[in-house]
Amino acid sequence: MDSYRVKLNNPKTILKELKYCLQEFETGRIKHFHTLKAKEKDKKGAIDEAINLLSGDKPNYLFFKSISQKYLEQSLRTIDEFNYRKVIFSIEILLSENDQYLETVIAELDLLVTANNSTIISLEKLDYTLNILFSELISNGFSKGFLFKLVYGTFVMSLGEGSNFNDHFQNFKTRISDSNVEHTVIFRVDTTHKVYDAISTISISNPKLSLSDNINNIRLKGMRQREELPSFNAPGNARKFIHCQVTATDYLSALKRARSVLSEYLDVINLGLSDESLQIYHRALVIDSRSPQNGNFQHNVHILDGKYRVTKDHYLEFTKKLPAILNDHLIINETKEKIKSAIRYLRLGNQSTEVEHKFINYWIGLEYLFSNYESQHTINRIKEHFINAHCLAYVKRNVHNLKNDIIQLSTTDQTLVPTYNVFDDSFLKEESFYKEVFTNLLSKFPLLAYRGMKLKQWFFKNGKTGNAKDYIKAHKEHLEIHFTRIYRLRNEIIHDAATNTNNEQITSNLRYYLTFILNELIDFLSKPTTDRKSIEEYFILNEIKLGNIEQNGYLLADLLNVDCSLGFISS
């Protein structure tokens, strides 16, 4: 919950995903087994991710009773399209015997916090356990937005001098251990009498939905909420309020579930009354049954996590450089059309209200950028060329992110890292810098110190010259597995018309991928040159750059010297 994102999967959720994928393969909806387990040794799939999360020296917090860990790992290593069914049953048994997984993880986290051990081994275990915890909470229905506010409110805003950390931690544990709670979500709609009659008919047969002409009986405590209530409750021609009853872990999850329930019935109504007007107000009132007077208004849209920059700023920055690119006679027309199209679909995705619409728009924008008229499939070109581009920037961006955080420290605190030099970045190549960050900042800035030590572990192994070979290898594998997952989700939405995909996190990743590659392409195409430029040239040059860096042993100095934009759209 510090500077980097919670991982999508933990040891339990990857098994749930793998079981689902194997069942989809069994029914024929997943056509090729190699999308789950790659044929080539240097390629990775979901099965490899499962093996990685289960094995190794990191805890997985699973109880292996009827199914032993060694048996499951061996079954995964030897799985193929003929013997996969035993893995499905093994996972089913294992998951059924781990229905208290969340409680186990919370108990282990409690032990780690109580120990208050600041050694690198303990901090790594704490970091890994927190990732498992939040991944499990999200899998259990908590929203990332609520979890962020819960952590920030519990451990930042209210934890001042004189506060007892353990008291705050116990409150945090209590809240994330709560059962689902009933919520009422109230939507305001302006429609016609025909639609109103249709909705009235549905509300009679569905106890989750009810209608009212107003919400005069609602009383709210908060000042801002009391100020907004009259305008929300203002009368209007054919204005109605739809009350949706749902159970959820938090108010944002309740809004998501209620929106899904409402959408299903409005979809049915739209079949027969598609010409009738129906407008849903952009704000909704969410009321927790435990404290109705603390109800609050929320934006009635899917909000993706991740603030690389405000979404509108992404689009505006891109369009600033677009006219110069479109008027440059050295840039081939196909490249110009692809850039224009990608920016357009980024905008359409940002403006869409449904997650599936966002996903498809972002995917179209990304897919067209990497498309060609040769025999190679676009997904394979994405895996090759996007991963090359991201690996070239990955080390430099993460290292400079650490440096920028140190810049934010006071001058006095910066002196705790003697190697740091505001005028010269060469210190970023030195092992002593990362060691100083950990050793000297640990007591005052533990999260910053931990990140410094993790980078030191990756780059300076056994006293060798700084290199990022293992760092890049791990990143490549993660991206390859994740793009396979994204492509599978794309197929579910397009071919199977899937709606219950629960893919906000993946859609957020996809938006970032599109934003990143657009940023890099526009930056590349905007640079002055006398030669012709194209997207394909950019891909080839990246392949050459990374190939040379690979042959030199992925030296840290080489990766820090890569010419890439560190922010979104360099000036």
C-alpha positions as CSV (number, residue, x, y, z in Angstrom):
1,M,0.0,0.0,0.0
2,D,3.1,2.2,-0.2
3,S,4.3,3.2,-3.7
4,Y,3.5,0.1,-5.7
5,R,0.3,-1.7,-6.6
6,V,-1.2,-4.7,-4.8
7,K,-0.5,-7.8,-6.8
8,L,-3.4,-9.3,-8.6
9,N,-3.0,-12.8,-7.2
10,N,-2.0,-14.5,-4.0
11,P,-1.4,-18.3,-3.6
12,K,-5.1,-18.9,-3.1
13,T,-6.5,-16.7,-5.8
14,I,-4.1,-18.0,-8.5
15,L,-5.4,-21.5,-7.8
16,K,-9.0,-20.2,-8.1
17,E,-8.1,-18.6,-11.4
18,L,-6.3,-21.7,-12.6
19,K,-9.2,-24.0,-11.7
20,Y,-11.5,-21.7,-13.7
21,C,-9.2,-21.7,-16.7
22,L,-8.9,-25.5,-16.7
23,Q,-12.7,-25.8,-16.5
24,E,-13.0,-23.4,-19.4
25,F,-10.5,-25.5,-21.4
26,E,-12.6,-28.6,-20.5
27,T,-15.7,-27.0,-22.0
28,G,-13.9,-25.8,-25.1
29,R,-14.1,-22.0,-24.4
30,I,-10.3,-21.9,-24.0
31,K,-9.0,-23.5,-27.2
32,H,-5.3,-23.9,-26.7
33,F,-3.7,-25.5,-23.6
34,H,-0.4,-23.6,-24.3
35,T,-2.1,-20.4,-23.2
36,L,-2.1,-21.9,-19.7
37,K,1.2,-23.7,-19.9
38,A,3.6,-22.5,-22.6
39,K,5.3,-25.0,-24.8
40,E,8.6,-23.1,-25.0
41,K,10.8,-23.1,-21.9
42,D,11.3,-19.4,-21.9
43,K,7.6,-18.6,-22.1
44,K,5.3,-18.5,-19.1
45,G,1.6,-19.0,-18.3
46,A,-0.8,-19.1,-15.4
47,I,0.5,-22.6,-14.4
48,D,4.0,-21.1,-14.0
49,E,2.5,-18.3,-11.8
50,A,0.8,-20.8,-9.6
51,I,4.0,-22.9,-9.2
52,N,6.0,-19.7,-8.4
53,L,3.5,-18.6,-5.7
54,L,3.3,-22.0,-4.1
55,S,6.9,-22.9,-4.0
56,G,10.0,-21.1,-2.8
57,D,10.9,-19.8,0.6
58,K,8.0,-17.3,0.8
59,P,5.0,-18.3,2.9
60,N,1.8,-19.2,1.1
61,Y,-0.4,-19.6,4.3
62,L,-2.3,-22.5,2.8
63,F,-3.1,-25.6,4.9
64,F,-2.2,-28.8,3.0
65,K,-4.3,-31.6,4.4
66,S,-5.8,-34.0,2.0
67,I,-3.6,-32.6,-0.8
68,S,0.1,-32.3,0.0
69,Q,2.1,-29.3,-1.3
70,K,4.6,-31.6,-3.0
71,Y,1.9,-33.5,-4.8
72,L,0.2,-30.4,-6.1
73,E,3.4,-28.8,-7.3
74,Q,4.4,-32.0,-9.1
75,S,1.0,-32.2,-10.7
76,L,1.3,-28.6,-11.9
77,R,4.8,-29.3,-13.3
78,T,3.7,-32.4,-15.2
79,I,0.2,-31.1,-16.3
80,D,-0.9,-31.4,-19.9
81,E,-4.0,-31.4,-22.0
82,F,-4.7,-35.0,-21.1
83,N,-4.2,-35.2,-17.3
84,Y,-5.4,-31.7,-16.2
85,R,-8.6,-33.0,-14.6
86,K,-6.9,-34.3,-11.5
87,V,-5.5,-30.8,-10.9
88,I,-9.0,-29.4,-11.0
89,F,-10.2,-31.8,-8.3
90,S,-7.0,-31.3,-6.3
91,I,-7.5,-27.5,-6.3
92,E,-11.2,-27.9,-5.4
93,I,-10.3,-30.1,-2.3
94,L,-7.5,-27.7,-1.3
95,L,-9.7,-24.6,-1.6
96,S,-12.5,-26.2,0.4
97,E,-10.0,-26.9,3.2
98,N,-8.8,-23.3,3.3
99,D,-12.1,-21.5,3.7
100,Q,-10.5,-19.7,6.7
101,Y,-7.6,-18.4,4.6
102,L,-8.2,-14.7,5.3
103,E,-8.3,-15.3,9.1
104,T,-5.0,-17.2,8.8
105,V,-3.3,-14.4,6.9
106,I,-4.6,-11.8,9.4
107,A,-3.3,-13.9,12.3
108,E,0.2,-14.2,10.7
109,L,0.2,-10.4,10.0
110,D,-0.6,-9.8,13.7
111,L,2.4,-11.9,14.7
112,L,4.7,-9.9,12.3
113,V,3.5,-6.6,13.6
114,T,3.8,-7.6,17.2
115,A,7.4,-8.8,16.6
116,N,8.3,-5.3,15.4
117,N,11.4,-6.7,13.7
118,S,13.1,-4.4,11.2
119,T,15.5,-6.9,9.6
120,I,15.3,-7.2,5.9
121,I,14.0,-10.7,6.1
122,S,11.2,-9.7,8.4
123,L,10.3,-6.6,6.3
124,E,10.2,-8.8,3.2
125,K,7.8,-11.2,4.9
126,L,5.7,-8.3,6.1
127,D,5.6,-6.9,2.6
128,Y,4.7,-10.2,1.0
129,T,2.0,-10.9,3.7
130,L,0.4,-7.5,3.1
131,N,0.2,-8.2,-0.6
132,I,-1.5,-11.6,0.1
133,L,-3.9,-9.9,2.6
134,F,-5.0,-7.1,0.2
135,S,-5.2,-9.4,-2.7
136,E,-7.5,-11.7,-0.7
137,L,-9.6,-8.8,0.6
138,I,-10.2,-7.6,-3.0
139,S,-11.0,-11.2,-4.0
140,N,-13.5,-11.4,-1.2
141,G,-15.4,-8.3,-2.4
142,F,-13.6,-5.3,-0.8
143,S,-13.1,-2.4,-3.2
144,K,-9.5,-1.0,-3.6
145,G,-10.9,2.5,-3.1
146,F,-12.3,1.6,0.3
147,L,-9.2,-0.2,1.4
148,F,-7.1,2.8,0.5
149,K,-9.3,5.1,2.5
150,L,-9.4,2.6,5.4
151,V,-5.6,2.4,5.6
152,Y,-5.1,6.1,5.1
153,G,-7.6,7.0,7.7
154,T,-6.5,4.4,10.2
155,F,-2.7,4.7,9.9
156,V,-2.1,8.2,8.5
157,M,-4.8,10.7,9.4
158,S,-5.6,9.5,12.9
159,L,-2.3,8.0,14.0
160,G,-0.5,11.0,15.6
161,E,1.9,11.4,18.5
162,G,0.6,9.8,21.6
163,S,-1.5,7.3,19.6
164,N,-1.2,3.6,20.2
165,F,-0.4,1.8,16.9
166,N,-1.7,-1.5,18.2
167,D,-5.1,0.1,19.0
168,H,-5.3,1.3,15.4
169,F,-4.1,-2.0,14.0
170,Q,-6.8,-3.9,16.1
171,N,-9.5,-1.5,14.7
172,F,-8.2,-2.2,11.2
173,K,-8.3,-6.0,11.8
174,T,-11.9,-5.7,13.1
175,R,-13.1,-3.8,10.1
176,I,-11.6,-6.1,7.4
177,S,-12.9,-9.2,9.4
178,D,-16.5,-7.9,9.2
179,S,-19.2,-9.9,7.5
180,N,-21.1,-8.5,4.5
181,V,-23.6,-5.8,5.5
182,E,-26.9,-4.8,4.0
183,H,-26.7,-1.5,2.1
184,T,-29.4,0.5,0.3
185,V,-28.3,2.3,-2.8
186,I,-30.6,4.9,-4.2
187,F,-30.5,5.9,-7.9
188,R,-32.3,8.9,-9.3
189,V,-33.8,8.4,-12.8
190,D,-35.6,10.8,-15.1
191,T,-37.7,8.9,-17.5
192,T,-41.1,8.5,-19.2
193,H,-44.3,7.1,-17.8
194,K,-44.0,4.0,-20.0
195,V,-40.5,3.2,-18.6
196,Y,-41.8,4.0,-15.1
197,D,-44.6,1.5,-15.4
198,A,-42.2,-1.1,-16.7
199,I,-39.8,-0.5,-13.8
200,S,-42.8,-0.7,-11.4
201,T,-43.7,-4.1,-12.7
202,I,-40.1,-5.3,-12.2
203,S,-39.9,-3.9,-8.7
204,I,-43.0,-5.8,-7.6
205,S,-41.4,-9.2,-8.6
206,N,-37.9,-8.3,-7.2
207,P,-37.6,-7.6,-3.5
208,K,-34.2,-6.0,-4.1
209,L,-35.8,-3.1,-6.0
210,S,-38.3,-0.6,-4.9
211,L,-39.5,2.8,-6.3
212,S,-40.5,6.1,-4.8
213,D,-41.4,9.5,-5.9
214,N,-39.1,11.1,-3.4
215,I,-36.8,10.3,-0.5
216,N,-38.2,12.8,2.0
217,N,-37.8,10.2,4.8
218,I,-34.0,10.2,4.5
219,R,-32.0,12.0,7.2
220,L,-28.2,12.5,6.9
221,K,-25.8,13.7,9.6
222,G,-22.8,15.0,7.6
223,M,-22.8,18.7,6.6
224,R,-21.8,18.1,3.0
225,Q,-24.4,15.3,2.8
226,R,-27.1,17.4,4.2
227,E,-26.3,20.2,1.7
228,E,-26.4,17.8,-1.3
229,L,-29.6,16.0,-0.2
230,P,-32.1,18.7,-1.2
231,S,-30.7,19.0,-4.8
232,F,-30.6,15.2,-5.1
233,N,-34.2,15.0,-3.9
234,A,-35.5,17.8,-6.0
235,P,-38.8,17.0,-7.8
236,G,-38.8,16.7,-11.6
237,N,-41.1,15.6,-14.4
238,A,-41.3,11.8,-14.4
239,R,-38.4,11.7,-11.8
240,K,-38.2,8.5,-9.7
241,F,-35.9,7.0,-7.1
242,I,-34.9,3.4,-7.4
243,H,-33.9,1.8,-4.1
244,C,-31.7,-1.3,-4.5
245,Q,-31.0,-3.6,-1.5
246,V,-27.6,-5.4,-1.6
247,T,-25.2,-7.0,0.8
248,A,-21.5,-5.9,0.5
249,T,-18.3,-5.5,2.4
250,D,-18.1,-1.7,1.9
251,Y,-20.0,1.2,0.4
252,L,-18.1,1.2,-2.9
253,S,-18.7,-2.5,-3.4
254,A,-22.3,-2.0,-2.5
255,L,-22.6,0.7,-5.3
256,K,-20.9,-1.7,-7.8
257,R,-23.3,-4.5,-6.9
258,A,-26.4,-2.3,-7.0
259,R,-25.3,-0.9,-10.4
260,S,-25.0,-4.4,-11.7
261,V,-28.5,-5.4,-10.4
262,L,-30.0,-2.2,-11.9
263,S,-28.3,-2.7,-15.2
264,E,-29.7,-6.2,-15.7
265,Y,-33.3,-4.9,-15.4
266,L,-32.7,-1.8,-17.4
267,D,-31.3,-4.0,-20.1
268,V,-34.5,-5.9,-20.2
269,I,-36.6,-2.7,-20.3
270,N,-34.5,-1.4,-23.1
271,L,-35.4,-4.3,-25.3
272,G,-39.0,-3.2,-25.6
273,L,-38.7,0.5,-24.9
274,S,-35.5,1.5,-26.6
275,D,-36.9,4.7,-28.0
276,E,-38.0,6.0,-24.6
277,S,-35.8,8.4,-22.6
278,L,-34.1,7.2,-19.4
279,Q,-31.4,9.1,-17.7
280,I,-29.6,7.9,-14.6
281,Y,-28.2,10.7,-12.4
282,H,-24.4,10.8,-12.0
283,R,-24.6,10.6,-8.2
284,A,-26.1,7.9,-6.1
285,L,-26.8,7.7,-2.3
286,V,-25.3,4.7,-0.5
287,I,-26.7,3.9,3.0
288,D,-25.1,1.3,5.4
289,S,-27.8,-0.4,7.4
290,R,-25.6,-0.2,10.5
291,S,-25.6,3.6,10.5
292,P,-28.2,5.0,8.0
293,Q,-27.7,8.6,9.0
294,N,-24.1,8.3,7.9
295,G,-25.1,7.6,4.3
296,N,-23.1,9.4,1.6
297,F,-23.3,10.4,-2.0
298,Q,-21.0,8.7,-4.5
299,H,-20.2,9.1,-8.2
300,N,-22.3,6.6,-10.1
301,V,-19.4,5.6,-12.4
302,H,-16.7,2.9,-12.3
303,I,-13.5,4.6,-11.1
304,L,-10.3,2.8,-12.0
305,D,-7.4,2.9,-9.5
306,G,-4.1,4.4,-10.4
307,K,-3.2,8.1,-10.6
308,Y,-0.4,8.2,-13.2
309,R,-1.9,11.6,-13.9
310,V,-5.5,12.8,-13.9
311,T,-7.2,11.0,-16.9
312,K,-8.1,14.3,-18.6
313,D,-4.5,15.4,-18.4
314,H,-3.4,12.2,-20.2
315,Y,-5.5,13.1,-23.1
316,L,-4.6,16.8,-23.2
317,E,-0.9,16.1,-23.0
318,F,-1.1,13.6,-25.9
319,T,-3.0,16.0,-28.1
320,K,-0.5,18.8,-27.6
321,K,2.1,17.0,-29.6
322,L,-0.3,15.4,-32.1
323,P,-0.5,18.3,-34.6
324,A,3.2,18.3,-35.1
325,I,3.3,14.6,-35.7
326,L,0.4,14.7,-38.1
327,N,2.1,17.5,-40.1
328,D,5.5,15.8,-40.2
329,H,6.0,14.5,-43.7
330,L,8.8,12.2,-42.5
331,I,6.2,10.1,-40.4
332,I,4.4,7.5,-42.6
333,N,0.6,7.8,-42.8
334,E,-0.1,4.4,-41.2
335,T,1.7,5.5,-38.1
336,K,-0.2,8.8,-37.9
337,E,-3.5,6.9,-38.3
338,K,-2.6,4.5,-35.5
339,I,-1.6,7.3,-33.1
340,K,-4.8,9.2,-33.8
341,S,-6.9,6.0,-33.3
342,A,-5.2,5.0,-30.1
343,I,-5.7,8.5,-28.6
344,R,-9.3,8.4,-29.6
345,Y,-9.9,5.0,-28.0
346,L,-8.1,6.1,-24.9
347,R,-10.6,9.0,-24.7
348,L,-13.5,6.7,-25.3
349,G,-12.4,4.3,-22.6
350,N,-12.0,7.1,-20.1
351,Q,-15.4,8.4,-20.9
352,S,-17.2,5.0,-20.8
353,T,-19.2,4.3,-17.7
354,E,-19.2,0.5,-17.8
355,V,-15.9,-1.4,-17.1
356,E,-16.4,-3.7,-20.0
357,H,-16.7,-0.7,-22.4
358,K,-13.5,0.8,-20.9
359,F,-11.7,-2.5,-21.3
360,I,-12.7,-2.9,-24.9
361,N,-11.8,0.7,-25.9
362,Y,-8.4,0.5,-24.3
363,W,-7.8,-2.9,-25.9
364,I,-8.8,-1.6,-29.4
365,G,-6.4,1.3,-29.0
366,L,-3.5,-1.0,-27.9
367,E,-4.2,-3.7,-30.4
368,Y,-4.3,-1.4,-33.4
369,L,-0.9,0.2,-32.4
370,F,0.7,-3.3,-32.6
371,S,-1.2,-4.6,-35.6
372,N,0.5,-5.4,-38.9
373,Y,-0.4,-7.2,-42.1
374,E,2.0,-10.1,-41.6
375,S,1.1,-13.5,-40.3
376,Q,2.2,-12.9,-36.7
377,H,-0.8,-12.5,-34.3
378,T,-1.2,-9.1,-32.7
379,I,-1.2,-10.6,-29.2
380,N,2.3,-12.0,-29.9
381,R,3.5,-8.7,-31.2
382,I,2.2,-7.0,-28.1
383,K,4.0,-9.6,-25.9
384,E,7.2,-9.0,-27.8
385,H,7.3,-5.3,-28.5
386,F,5.4,-3.9,-25.5
387,I,7.5,-5.9,-23.2
388,N,10.7,-4.7,-24.9
389,A,9.6,-1.1,-24.5
390,H,8.6,-1.5,-20.9
391,C,11.7,-3.4,-19.9
392,L,13.9,-0.6,-21.4
393,A,12.2,1.9,-19.1
394,Y,11.4,-0.2,-16.1
395,V,14.7,0.0,-14.2
396,K,15.3,3.7,-14.9
397,R,11.7,4.7,-13.9
398,N,11.8,2.7,-10.6
399,V,15.3,3.9,-9.6
400,H,14.4,7.6,-10.4
401,N,11.1,7.1,-8.5
402,L,13.3,6.3,-5.5
403,K,15.5,9.3,-6.2
404,N,12.5,11.6,-6.5
405,D,11.2,10.5,-3.1
406,I,14.5,11.3,-1.6
407,I,14.3,14.8,-3.2
408,Q,11.1,15.3,-1.2
409,L,12.9,14.8,2.1
410,S,14.2,17.8,4.0
411,T,17.8,18.9,3.5
412,T,18.7,17.6,6.9
413,D,17.2,14.1,6.1
414,Q,18.9,14.1,2.7
415,T,22.3,14.4,4.5
416,L,21.6,10.9,5.9
417,V,22.4,9.6,2.4
418,P,25.9,11.0,1.8
419,T,26.1,9.5,-1.7
420,Y,23.1,11.4,-2.9
421,N,23.9,14.3,-5.2
422,V,21.3,16.7,-6.5
423,F,23.4,17.7,-9.5
424,D,24.7,14.3,-10.7
425,D,22.8,11.1,-11.1
426,S,25.8,8.8,-11.3
427,F,25.3,7.8,-7.7
428,L,22.3,5.8,-8.8
429,K,24.8,3.2,-10.3
430,E,26.6,2.8,-7.0
431,E,25.8,0.1,-4.4
432,S,26.7,2.4,-1.6
433,F,23.7,4.6,-2.4
434,Y,21.1,1.8,-1.9
435,K,22.9,0.6,1.2
436,E,22.9,4.1,2.8
437,V,19.2,4.5,2.0
438,F,18.4,1.3,3.9
439,T,20.8,1.7,6.8
440,N,20.4,5.4,7.5
441,L,16.7,5.9,6.7
442,L,15.2,2.7,8.2
443,S,14.3,4.2,11.6
444,K,12.7,7.4,10.2
445,F,11.5,6.3,6.7
446,P,11.1,2.5,6.8
447,L,9.2,2.2,3.6
448,L,11.7,4.2,1.6
449,A,14.6,2.3,3.3
450,Y,12.9,-1.0,2.4
451,R,12.6,-0.1,-1.3
452,G,16.3,0.9,-1.3
453,M,17.3,-2.4,0.1
454,K,15.1,-4.4,-2.3
455,L,16.7,-2.6,-5.3
456,K,20.2,-3.3,-3.8
457,Q,19.3,-7.0,-3.6
458,W,18.2,-7.1,-7.2
459,F,21.1,-5.1,-8.6
460,F,24.1,-6.0,-6.5
461,K,24.2,-9.8,-5.8
462,N,27.2,-11.3,-4.2
463,G,29.3,-8.2,-4.6
464,K,29.1,-8.2,-8.4
465,T,28.9,-5.1,-10.6
466,G,25.4,-3.7,-10.7
467,N,23.2,-5.6,-13.1
468,A,19.5,-6.1,-13.5
469,K,19.3,-9.4,-15.3
470,D,17.1,-11.1,-12.7
471,Y,15.0,-8.0,-12.2
472,I,14.3,-7.7,-16.0
473,K,13.7,-11.5,-16.3
474,A,11.1,-11.5,-13.5
475,H,9.4,-8.4,-15.0
476,K,9.2,-10.0,-18.4
477,E,7.6,-13.1,-17.0
478,H,5.0,-11.1,-15.1
479,L,4.1,-9.1,-18.2
480,E,3.8,-12.1,-20.4
481,I,1.5,-14.0,-18.0
482,H,-0.6,-10.9,-17.5
483,F,-1.0,-10.2,-21.2
484,T,-2.2,-13.7,-21.7
485,R,-4.7,-13.1,-18.9
486,I,-5.8,-9.9,-20.5
487,Y,-6.2,-11.5,-23.9
488,R,-8.3,-14.3,-22.3
489,L,-10.6,-11.7,-20.7
490,R,-10.8,-9.9,-24.1
491,N,-12.1,-13.1,-25.7
492,E,-14.6,-13.7,-22.9
493,I,-16.1,-10.2,-23.4
494,I,-16.0,-10.3,-27.2
495,H,-16.9,-13.9,-28.0
496,D,-18.9,-15.0,-24.9
497,A,-20.5,-11.6,-24.1
498,A,-19.2,-11.9,-20.5
499,T,-20.4,-9.2,-18.2
500,N,-19.6,-10.5,-14.7
501,T,-15.8,-10.2,-15.3
502,N,-14.9,-8.3,-12.1
503,N,-12.0,-6.8,-14.1
504,E,-11.5,-3.3,-12.7
505,Q,-8.0,-4.0,-11.7
506,I,-7.1,-5.5,-15.1
507,T,-8.8,-2.7,-16.9
508,S,-6.7,-0.2,-14.9
509,N,-3.6,-2.1,-15.9
510,L,-4.7,-2.0,-19.6
511,R,-5.2,1.7,-19.4
512,Y,-1.7,2.2,-18.0
513,Y,-0.2,0.0,-20.8
514,L,-2.0,2.0,-23.5
515,T,-1.0,5.3,-21.8
516,F,2.6,4.2,-21.5
517,I,3.2,3.0,-25.0
518,L,1.4,6.1,-26.5
519,N,3.7,8.3,-24.4
520,E,6.8,6.5,-25.6
521,L,5.7,6.5,-29.2
522,I,4.7,10.2,-29.2
523,D,8.0,11.1,-27.5
524,F,9.9,9.1,-30.1
525,L,8.0,10.5,-33.1
526,S,8.3,14.1,-31.8
527,K,12.1,14.1,-31.8
528,P,13.7,16.0,-34.7
529,T,15.3,13.8,-37.4
530,T,16.0,13.8,-41.2
531,D,15.0,10.2,-41.5
532,R,11.6,8.6,-42.0
533,K,9.9,7.5,-38.8
534,S,7.3,4.8,-38.0
535,I,6.0,2.7,-35.2
536,E,7.7,-0.3,-36.7
537,E,11.0,1.5,-36.6
538,Y,10.5,2.2,-32.9
539,F,9.8,-1.4,-32.3
540,I,12.9,-2.5,-34.2
541,L,15.2,0.0,-32.5
542,N,13.9,-1.1,-29.1
543,E,14.7,-4.7,-30.0
544,I,18.3,-3.7,-30.9
545,K,18.7,-1.6,-27.8
546,L,17.5,-4.4,-25.4
547,G,19.5,-7.0,-27.4
548,N,22.7,-5.1,-26.9
549,I,22.0,-4.5,-23.2
550,E,21.2,-8.2,-22.8
551,Q,24.6,-9.2,-24.4
552,N,26.4,-6.9,-22.0
553,G,24.7,-8.6,-19.1
554,Y,21.9,-6.1,-18.3
555,L,24.3,-3.8,-16.6
556,L,22.6,-1.2,-14.3
557,A,24.6,1.6,-15.9
558,D,23.4,0.7,-19.4
559,L,19.7,0.6,-18.3
560,L,20.0,3.9,-16.4
561,N,21.4,5.4,-19.6
562,V,18.4,4.4,-21.7
563,D,16.7,7.3,-23.5
564,C,13.1,7.2,-22.3
565,S,10.7,9.7,-20.9
566,L,10.5,9.4,-17.1
567,G,7.2,11.3,-16.8
568,F,4.2,11.0,-19.0
569,I,5.0,13.0,-22.1
570,S,8.4,14.6,-21.7
571,S,8.7,18.3,-22.6
